[in-house]
Amino acid sequence: MQADLQAVCPGLLAITNDADNLWFLRLLSHGENLIKLSRLRSTTLLKIPAVGRKYAALIRQWQGRAFFSHEVDYVGPMIVEDARRILALREKVREIEAQCEALAERSQLSRLIRTIPGFGLVCASEIGGEIGTIARFANERSLALYLGMATLDDSSGTRKGAKRPKHVNAHARMAMMTAVDRHRKSVPESQRYYAKKRAEGKTHNQAVRALGRHLCRVLFKMLTQERPYERRQ
């Protein structure tokens, strides 16, 4: 959609650098004809949900210099339809998140995992659901292997190496990678650990997994002792 907007009416896209903004999507989906957006009055703009006076002023400025390419007649309706589809999907996502919130509140594991900075609703629910019960794991290493945050020794003779274990929960690993990356951005100590690994020559994913391996030790202790995450002072 953003590429189509750039081709059909670049000035309109220049109002915002992010076509995914709620107010912009509501503007695009107002009516069936993009050209008519250049003729909307201020009173009409203010009635569009999420626009408000600030964005209405930006739109009015654009209207004075609005330009449309000859492709607008057949590309414009597709842009409007895309905007409406995105709005519908966002509403569906909100409904699913509300359901996840309700389910997560009923899960002790998910509630504890969410106390770790950076571990939001979706990732914590995914990890908690895939773990099921911490009693399945004999120690923190087996948990780390299951979550994809640890490697297996693959050394032979004088060669030292490691390999990924085959029996990793792919869904939990993806959730862990996302959550750990967010975690290190919100906790200075974790960010320093990540930076140290990058300085040692590790790739981004390797550094995130190294931090995730450390967090698996914390996570195992939290879940076995049923204690929330605590930051050291």
Protein Blocks (a to p, Z undefined) as FASTA:
>chain_A
ZZmmmmmmmmlmmmpccfkbmklmmmmmgojbfklmmmccfklmmmpghklmmlmmmmmm
mmmmgccdfklmmmmmmmmmmmmmmmmmmmmmmmmmmmmmmmmmmpmklmmmmmpghiaf
klmmmmmmmnopaklpmblklmmmmnopaccdfbehjbccddddfbbcfklmmmmmmmmm
mmmmmmmklmmmmmmmmmnopafklmmmmmmmmmmmmmmmmmmnopacdddZZ
